[in-house]
């Protein structure tokens, strides 16, 4: 058996940011970021099953293309009030992807919102308390999307799922920071909740 893998990856990123301070403790940040990537891969397998030098294309061969575009706009407002420093933000995204095999295409489009917030209180000049919330995303990779079988050995095969949605994680965090003459102490309890979890489903009864 002869395996040949030819892959080309291209990526383009554009970003524009704007910031304006209205007062000494009031600030607005906003902007746009666009990201596009293209993957073109050819996996070509030939076999000489009889050992006669007659190499033929195997059905393990596969060609795939993966195109993904993400447009994101954001705004963050920071405000100081007495001993408080507050920050609130919102990011909106619109993403498109198209995962194509040699004979089939799997387009997928989705929009997402990502709110965030931070509140910090200065107990003293040396001690601060902070509470924060943010929402994050993890997009599935091409291997997780690719439904074409990958043969680990004669008994283990991996299939991706081209209809996977991205993972979303809501992160909550508290923080206590105390500065001392010879060091600093930090306490940061947190809680995270993930939805649309991407995980491997092992089927030991299949053949």
PyMOL commands that set and color helices and strands:
alter all, ss='L'
color gray80, all
select helices_A, chain A and resi 142-145
alter helices_A, ss='H'
color red, helices_A
select strands_A, chain A and resi 2-23+26-47+56-57+62-81+84-101+105-122+127-138+150-153+156-158+167-180+183-187+190-195
alter strands_A, ss='S'
color yellow, strands_A
deselect
rebuild
show_as cartoon
